[in-house]
Amino acid sequence: MMKPMMKYALCGIVLAAFMTPALAVGKFYVVRDTTTKECSIAEQKPTVASMKQVGWAHKTQVKAENAMKVAKNCAHK
């Protein structure tokens, strides 16, 4: 039979495994192309060297768009 502490540790590991992907859902990033200085909205954190994240991740696309409008290091048309 499992010890009580082992049960709690196992439950914590299982819970963390299911919660980690759920926490990543619904994030929007303002990303900046380093050559053109233009920004756009992405649903994934930039991994390409020519794209840099501007500010923090946002919970909604509208918040990300508003942040992009006021970002100082984005080229505005």
N, C-alpha and C positions, 0 to 999 in steps of 0.2 A: 504494500500500500504506500502511496505517495505521502511524503511529509507535507504538512500544511504550507510551509514556506515555499516548497517546490511548486505547489499548486498555484500560489499567488504569482510566483515568478513566471511560470508557464503562461498563465492568463495574461500577464502584462506583455509578454513577448507577442502573443497572438493578437492582442488588442493593438499594439504598436504596428504590427504588420498590416492590419486592415486600415488603420487611421492614416498612415503616411501617404498613400495615394490620394486619400480623400482631402487631405490638407493642400495638396498641390493643385487640385481642380479649381478653376475659376480665377486664375491669376493672369493679369494682363501687364505687359511690360512696354514701356516706351523705349524703343531702340533707335540708335543714331548710326547712320552710315558714315564711317570716318572719312571717306573720300568726298562725298557730295554734301555732307553736313545736314542731310535731310533726315527727319525722324518719321517713324511709323509705329504702329501698334503690333505687338506680337503676343501670341499666347504661350510661347516658350521663351525661357531665358536664352539670350544670344550665346552661341557657342563658336561662331565664326569670328576670326580676328578683325575683320573689317566692320563688324557691328558691335557697338558698345551699349550697355544698358544705361539709361538716363533715370536717375532717381530710384525709387522703390517700386515694388510690384503693387498693382492695384487690384481691388476685388471685382471691379466692374469695368467694362470697356469705356463707358461714359467718363468715369473718373480718370482713366488713362488718357483719353482724348483731351480732357480739360487740362491735365498735367502737361501734355505735349504742347498745348497752345501757349502756356506760360513759361515753358522751359527756355532758359537763356541760351543754352548751347545748341539749340535746334534752329536750322535755317527756316525762316518764316517767309512765305510768299506774299 
